[in-house]
Amino acid sequence: MKKLLIIMLSLGLVTAASAQHFVGRVGGFYGGPRVGIGIGYSPFYSPFYNPYYYPFGYPYGYGYGSRPTKLGMQIEDIKNDYNDKIWSVKHDKSLSGKERRHQVRLLKQERDKDIDNAKLNYYKRN
């Protein structure tokens, strides 16, 4: 009885392990099952080692070019300011719905003009 139970458990374990299959795109490559069997430890044959998986290896380009430009920071500041103004107008209960929509539309137009002016001034100077 004990042997039968062990055989059934091992058969179930093998079936469950063979049913594990990963199909997806990670790091530009299609992943597949990675099984590491052996004696001792080697990270290169471990199922947890893959340089293209983010938690276990950094993707290409990580940390390079991540510093924002002055123009990018200026545009983000403009967007944040106008997002705050738009939020305030949307939650202003003293205005009717039509007036709120009109104010939001005007603020978005002003935001776009300010961003265009910031870009124009940035490229004129540089």
C-alpha positions in Angstrom: 0.0 0.0 0.0 2.8 2.3 0.9 4.6 1.6 -2.4 1.5 2.2 -4.4 1.0 5.6 -2.6 4.6 6.6 -3.4 4.2 5.6 -7.0 0.9 7.5 -7.4 2.4 10.7 -5.7 5.5 10.5 -7.9 3.4 10.0 -11.0 1.3 13.0 -10.1 4.4 15.1 -9.5 5.8 14.2 -12.9 2.5 14.9 -14.6 2.2 18.3 -12.9 5.8 19.2 -13.7 5.5 18.3 -17.4 2.2 20.3 -17.6 4.1 23.5 -16.7 4.8 25.4 -19.9 5.4 29.1 -20.4 4.5 30.7 -23.6 5.1 34.3 -23.7 7.5 37.0 -24.9 10.1 38.1 -22.3 13.0 40.3 -23.3 12.6 39.8 -27.0 12.8 36.0 -26.9 10.1 33.4 -26.6 10.4 31.6 -23.4 10.2 27.9 -22.9 10.5 25.5 -20.1 13.8 25.7 -18.3 14.7 22.7 -16.3 17.9 22.3 -14.3 18.8 18.9 -13.1 22.2 18.0 -11.7 24.4 17.7 -8.7 25.7 20.9 -7.1 24.8 24.4 -7.9 25.4 26.4 -11.0 23.3 29.5 -11.7 23.6 28.9 -15.5 21.7 25.7 -15.3 19.3 26.8 -12.6 15.6 27.2 -13.6 15.8 30.7 -12.0 18.6 32.0 -14.2 17.8 33.8 -17.4 19.4 37.1 -18.2 16.4 38.2 -20.2 14.0 38.0 -17.2 13.9 41.3 -15.3 13.9 40.0 -11.7 16.9 37.9 -12.3 18.8 40.0 -14.9 18.6 43.5 -16.1 17.1 44.2 -19.5 19.3 45.9 -22.1 19.6 49.6 -21.8 18.7 49.7 -18.1 20.1 52.8 -16.6 21.2 54.3 -19.9 19.5 57.4 -21.2 17.2 57.6 -18.2 18.2 61.1 -17.3 15.5 63.5 -18.5 16.4 66.6 -20.6 15.7 70.1 -19.6 12.9 70.3 -22.2 11.4 67.0 -20.9 11.4 68.3 -17.3 9.9 71.6 -18.4 7.1 69.8 -20.3 6.4 67.6 -17.3 6.1 70.6 -15.1 3.7 72.3 -17.5 1.6 69.1 -17.7 1.6 68.7 -13.9 0.5 72.3 -13.4 -2.3 72.1 -15.9 -3.4 68.7 -14.6 -3.8 70.3 -11.2 -5.8 73.2 -12.6 -8.0 70.8 -14.6 -8.6 68.7 -11.6 -9.6 71.8 -9.6 -12.1 72.9 -12.3 -13.6 69.4 -12.6 -14.2 69.3 -8.9 -15.6 72.9 -8.6 -19.2 72.4 -7.7 -20.0 76.1 -8.2 -19.8 75.7 -12.0 -22.4 74.0 -14.1 -21.4 70.9 -16.1 -21.3 72.8 -19.3 -19.1 75.6 -17.8 -16.7 72.9 -16.3 -16.3 71.2 -19.7 -15.7 74.6 -21.4 -13.0 75.5 -18.8 -11.4 72.1 -19.1 -11.3 72.5 -22.9 -9.7 76.0 -22.6 -7.1 74.8 -20.0 -6.1 71.9 -22.3 -5.7 74.3 -25.2 -3.6 76.6 -23.1 -1.5 73.6 -22.0 -0.8 72.6 -25.6 0.1 76.2 -26.5 2.5 76.4 -23.5 4.1 73.1 -24.4 4.6 74.3 -28.0 6.1 77.5 -26.8 8.4 75.7 -24.5 9.6 73.5 -27.4 10.0 76.5 -29.7 12.0 78.4 -27.1 14.2 75.4 -26.3 15.1 74.7 -29.9 15.7 78.4 -30.6 18.3 78.6 -27.8 20.0 75.4 -28.8 
